[in-house]
């Protein structure tokens, strides 16, 4: 029983190379591959080896708990995207463990408050950080006054001078869509709303780092996410004195044309009309065939994120899907003969039961049913086609 993803290895690596080349050309600096969570369904170990193949000098992970996995291969730096928060005791313990590891000097913490940075000023050794600004995401980060205040604090300046804190630049996490509260959308000559937002922050950061002198001055570097190549090029040309490090994850790893998720057919049951099946003893279509296929909730089957419902069509689809769910009917992600098939009941932990209507060619045990899945919530028993 296996739920797998098969990768067209050569096409997938050609895609990675093309993305990396385009990002470097646009940003005029190396790309930062993002290797977080479940490794986009492909696993952090595999993606780390691919980042090494690409020659990445830095990779990004989601949390401190993901550091050790990506540190096992290569000599790259590791940027942790989740802000360092010493008041989270469990995370603080994990950070202590990272601090004792041989790869501790390769790890860069994201700092989104003065309290978090001040907690690092004592002690010996050097701690590498990036300071996160509050963007139109409004999730983490400091506003302009807080950022200038943190750099003006005498305790921070002393820690910088002593080499206790090494500031590797400014981090900006942008929304996927264009910011809706852009202050002057008529200024189209400066590019998109994202470009204008990054250029403002980059200009402030450049001006601030210009006035520093001595040892261990903050790097004139900005770490960004969710800019396309044209936006990266616009920012790079607008602030040429700033090193632009683009963090890239989904675009780099998830070319769906190279990936095929599928489950193995484990059992096939042609059943007369009215037969009750499964835990919940439901009936299916007239003279239907019940197919048991590998892939259940433990693999991410049936787990969905809330819909954004940003327009009327999406709201109608969401309402229709909700009505079907309420009636006990739900489409599975599994496809057979080009069509998505209905669940017989909610997926089990390791398998799913789906109905095929009368007249459809019936698969044999051992055949594979393709599945349309969200890779960031999927866990596969095996990744095939690459090693």
C-alpha positions in Angstrom: 0.0 0.0 0.0 1.7 3.2 -1.2 0.9 6.8 -1.8 3.7 8.2 -3.9 4.9 11.1 -5.9 6.8 10.4 -9.1 9.2 13.1 -10.3 10.4 13.6 -13.8 13.9 14.2 -12.5 15.5 15.8 -15.6 12.6 18.2 -16.3 12.4 19.1 -12.6 16.1 19.9 -12.4 16.0 21.9 -15.6 13.1 23.9 -14.1 15.1 24.6 -11.0 18.1 25.7 -13.1 15.9 28.0 -15.2 14.3 29.6 -12.0 17.7 30.1 -10.4 19.2 31.7 -13.5 16.2 34.0 -13.9 16.2 35.1 -10.3 20.0 35.8 -10.3 19.7 37.8 -13.5 16.9 39.9 -12.0 18.1 40.4 -8.5 21.9 40.5 -9.3 22.5 38.3 -6.3 22.2 34.5 -5.5 18.8 33.1 -4.9 17.9 31.7 -1.4 16.0 28.4 -1.8 13.2 28.0 0.8 13.1 24.5 2.4 10.4 24.5 5.0 7.6 22.5 6.5 7.2 19.1 4.8 9.7 20.1 2.1 6.8 20.9 -0.3 5.8 17.3 -0.1 9.2 16.2 -1.5 11.1 16.2 1.9 13.6 18.6 3.3 16.5 16.2 2.8 15.9 15.9 -1.0 15.4 19.7 -1.4 18.6 20.3 0.6 20.6 18.1 -1.8 19.0 20.0 -4.7 20.0 23.4 -3.1 23.5 22.1 -2.8 23.4 21.1 -6.4 22.3 24.6 -7.3 25.3 26.0 -5.4 23.1 27.9 -2.9 25.2 29.7 -0.2 22.1 30.2 2.0 18.8 28.3 2.4 15.7 29.3 4.4 13.7 27.1 6.8 10.4 27.8 8.5 11.3 27.2 12.2 14.2 26.4 14.4 12.9 22.8 14.6 13.8 22.4 10.9 17.5 23.6 11.2 19.2 20.3 11.9 17.7 18.4 8.9 19.0 20.9 6.4 22.3 21.4 8.1 23.4 17.8 7.5 24.4 18.4 3.9 26.6 21.2 2.5 28.1 24.2 4.2 25.3 26.7 3.4 24.0 29.3 5.8 20.5 28.7 7.2 18.0 31.5 7.6 15.2 30.8 10.0 12.1 32.6 8.9 9.9 32.4 12.0 11.0 35.3 14.3 13.1 34.4 17.3 10.9 34.7 20.5 12.6 33.9 23.8 9.3 34.0 25.7 8.2 30.8 23.8 9.9 28.4 26.2 9.8 25.3 24.0 11.3 27.2 21.0 13.9 28.8 23.3 15.0 25.3 24.4 15.3 24.3 20.7 17.4 27.5 20.0 19.6 26.6 22.9 20.2 23.2 21.3 21.0 24.8 17.9 23.5 27.0 19.7 25.4 24.0 21.0 25.6 22.3 17.5 28.6 22.4 15.2 26.5 24.2 12.6 25.4 27.0 15.0 27.6 29.6 13.2 25.7 29.0 10.0 22.3 29.9 11.5 20.7 33.3 11.0 17.8 34.3 13.3 15.0 36.6 12.3 14.3 39.3 14.8 11.0 41.2 14.8 11.1 43.1 18.1 13.6 45.0 20.2 12.9 42.7 23.2 14.0 39.7 21.2 17.2 41.4 20.1 18.1 42.6 23.6 17.8 39.1 24.9 20.7 38.2 22.7 23.1 41.0 23.8 24.5 39.1 26.7 26.9 36.1 26.6 29.9 35.2 24.5 30.2 34.3 20.8 28.4 35.9 17.9 24.7 35.6 17.0 23.7 36.3 13.4 20.4 38.0 12.8 18.2 39.8 10.2 15.8 42.5 11.4 12.3 42.1 10.1 10.3 45.1 9.0 6.5 45.2 9.2 5.2 45.1 5.6 1.7 45.2 4.2 1.4 41.5 5.5 1.1 42.9 9.0 2.1 39.6 10.5 5.5 40.2 12.2 8.1 43.0 12.2 8.9 46.5 13.3 7.7 49.8 11.8 10.2 52.5 10.8 10.3 54.2 14.2 10.9 50.8 15.9 13.6 49.8 13.5 15.5 53.1 13.8 15.1 52.9 17.6 16.5 49.4 17.7 19.6 50.5 15.7 20.0 53.6 17.9 19.8 51.7 21.2 23.1 52.0 23.0 22.9 48.4 24.2 22.5 47.1 20.7 25.3 49.3 19.4 27.6 48.0 22.1 26.6 44.4 21.2 27.4 45.2 17.6 30.7 46.7 18.4 31.7 43.7 20.5 30.6 41.3 17.7 28.0 39.7 19.9 25.3 40.5 17.3 26.0 40.5 13.6 23.2 42.1 11.6 22.9 40.4 8.2 20.4 42.8 6.7 16.7 43.7 6.6 14.0 41.0 6.0 10.7 41.8 4.1 7.9 39.3 3.9 5.4 40.5 1.3 1.8 39.3 0.5 1.2 37.1 -2.5 -1.1 39.7 -4.1 -0.3 43.4 -4.5 -0.7 45.4 -1.3 -4.3 46.9 -1.1 -3.4 49.9 1.1 -0.6 51.3 -1.1 -0.4 55.0 -0.2 0.0 56.3 -3.8 -1.1 53.8 -6.5 -0.8 56.5 -9.2 3.0 56.4 -8.9 3.2 53.8 -11.6 6.6 54.9 -12.8 8.0 53.2 -9.7 6.5 49.9 -10.6 4.0 47.7 -8.7 2.8 48.3 -5.2 5.2 45.6 -4.0 8.2 47.3 -5.7 7.3 50.6 -4.2 7.1 49.1 -0.7 10.4 47.3 -1.0 12.2 50.3 -2.5 11.0 52.5 0.4 12.3 50.0 3.0 15.5 49.4 1.1 16.1 53.1 0.8 15.6 53.6 4.6 17.9 50.6 5.3 20.6 51.9 2.9 20.5 55.4 4.5 20.7 53.9 8.0 23.6 51.6 7.3 25.5 54.4 5.4 26.0 56.3 8.7 27.5 53.4 10.5 31.3 53.0 10.9 33.7 50.7 12.6 33.6 47.0 13.0 30.5 44.7 12.4 28.3 47.3 10.8 24.9 46.0 9.6 25.0 44.6 6.1 23.4 46.7 3.3 21.3 43.7 2.3 17.5 43.1 2.0 15.9 39.7 2.1 12.6 39.6 0.2 9.9 37.2 -0.8 7.1 37.0 -3.3 8.5 39.3 -6.0 8.4 38.1 -9.6 11.5 38.6 -11.8 10.4 41.9 -13.3 9.7 43.2 -9.8 13.1 42.0 -8.6 14.8 43.7 -11.5 12.9 47.0 -10.8 14.0 47.0 -7.1 17.6 46.1 -8.1 17.8 49.0 -10.5 16.1 51.4 -8.1 18.4 50.7 -5.1 21.7 49.4 -6.8 23.7 49.8 -3.6 21.5 47.3 -1.8 22.2 43.5 -2.1 18.9 41.9 -2.9 18.5 38.3 -1.6 15.3 36.7 -3.0 13.8 33.8 -1.0 12.1 31.4 -3.4 10.1 28.3 -2.5 6.9 27.2 -4.3 8.0 28.5 -7.7 11.3 26.7 -7.4 10.1 23.3 -6.3 6.5 22.8 -7.4 6.4 22.6 -11.2 3.3 20.4 -11.4 4.1 19.3 -14.9 7.1 17.4 -13.4 5.2 15.8 -10.5 2.6 13.0 -10.4 1.0 12.1 -7.1 -0.8 8.7 -7.1 -2.3 6.0 -4.9 -2.2 2.3 -5.4 -5.5 0.4 -6.0 -5.7 -2.1 -3.2 -9.2 -3.6 -3.7 -12.0 -3.5 -6.2 -15.6 -4.4 -5.3 -18.4 -4.4 -8.0 -21.5 -4.0 -5.8 -25.2 -4.3 -6.5 -27.4 -1.2 -6.1 -28.2 -0.4 -2.5 -25.2 -2.1 -0.9 -24.0 -0.3 2.3 -20.3 0.3 2.6 -17.6 1.7 4.9 -17.6 2.8 8.5 -20.7 4.9 8.0 -22.6 2.4 5.9 -23.5 4.6 2.9 -24.8 3.5 -0.4 -23.3 4.5 -3.8 -24.4 4.9 -7.4 -26.5 2.3 -9.2 -24.4 -0.8 -10.0 -21.3 1.1 -9.0 -17.8 -0.2 -8.2 -16.1 0.5 -4.9 -12.4 1.1 -5.2 -10.1 1.1 -2.2 -6.9 3.2 -2.9 -3.9 3.9 -0.8 -3.8 7.5 0.5 -5.6 8.8 3.6 -5.6 11.5 6.2 -2.1 10.6 7.3 -1.0 11.4 3.8 -2.9 14.7 3.7 -5.9 13.4 1.7 -9.1 15.2 2.5 -7.2 18.0 4.4 -7.9 21.4 2.8 -7.2 25.0 3.7 -9.9 27.6 3.9 -10.8 29.1 0.5 -9.8 32.7 0.0 -13.2 33.3 -1.7 -12.0 36.6 -3.2 -14.6 36.9 -5.9 -18.2 36.0 -6.6 -17.3 32.8 -8.6 -15.1 31.5 -5.8 -17.8 32.2 -3.2 -20.3 30.3 -5.4 -17.9 27.3 -5.7 -17.2 27.4 -2.0 -21.0 27.5 -1.1 -21.6 24.6 -3.5 -18.8 22.5 -2.1 -20.1 23.2 1.4 -23.6 22.1 0.5 -22.3 18.8 -1.0 -20.2 18.2 2.1 -23.3 18.8 4.3 -25.2 16.3 2.2 -22.5 13.7 2.7 -21.0 13.9 -0.8 -17.5 15.0 -1.6 -15.2 14.7 -4.5 -12.0 12.9 -3.8 -8.6 14.1 -5.3 -8.3 10.8 -7.1 -8.8 10.6 -10.9 -9.6 7.7 -13.1 -10.1 7.8 -16.8 -9.7 11.6 -16.7 -12.3 12.4 -14.2 -12.2 13.2 -10.5 -14.1 10.5 -8.5 -16.4 10.7 -5.5 -15.5 9.6 -2.1 -17.7 6.7 -0.8 -17.1 8.3 2.7 -14.5 10.5 4.3 -10.9 9.1 3.8 -9.5 6.7 6.4 -6.1 7.2 8.0 -4.2 5.3 5.3 -6.7 4.5 2.5 -9.6 6.1 0.7 -12.8 4.5 -0.7 -14.1 5.9 -3.9 -17.0 5.1 -6.3 -16.8 4.4 -10.0 -20.1 4.6 -11.8 -21.5 1.8 -14.1 -19.9 1.7 -17.5 -16.5 2.8 -16.5 -13.5 0.6 -17.1 -12.6 -0.9 -13.7 -8.9 -0.7 -12.6 -7.1 -3.7 -11.4 -5.4 -4.2 -8.0 -1.9 -2.6 -8.4 -3.0 0.1 -10.8 -2.4 3.7 -9.8 -5.0 6.5 -9.5 -3.5 9.9 -10.0 -4.4 12.5 -7.3 -4.7 16.2 -7.4 -3.1 17.2 -4.1 -1.8 20.2 -2.3 1.9 19.3 -2.0 2.5 21.5 1.1 0.1 19.4 3.1 0.9 16.0 1.6 3.1 13.3 3.0 4.2 10.6 0.6 5.3 7.1 1.4 8.0 7.4 -1.3 9.4 10.0 -3.8 10.2 8.2 -7.0 12.4 9.3 -10.0 15.0 11.3 -8.1 17.7 10.4 -5.5 
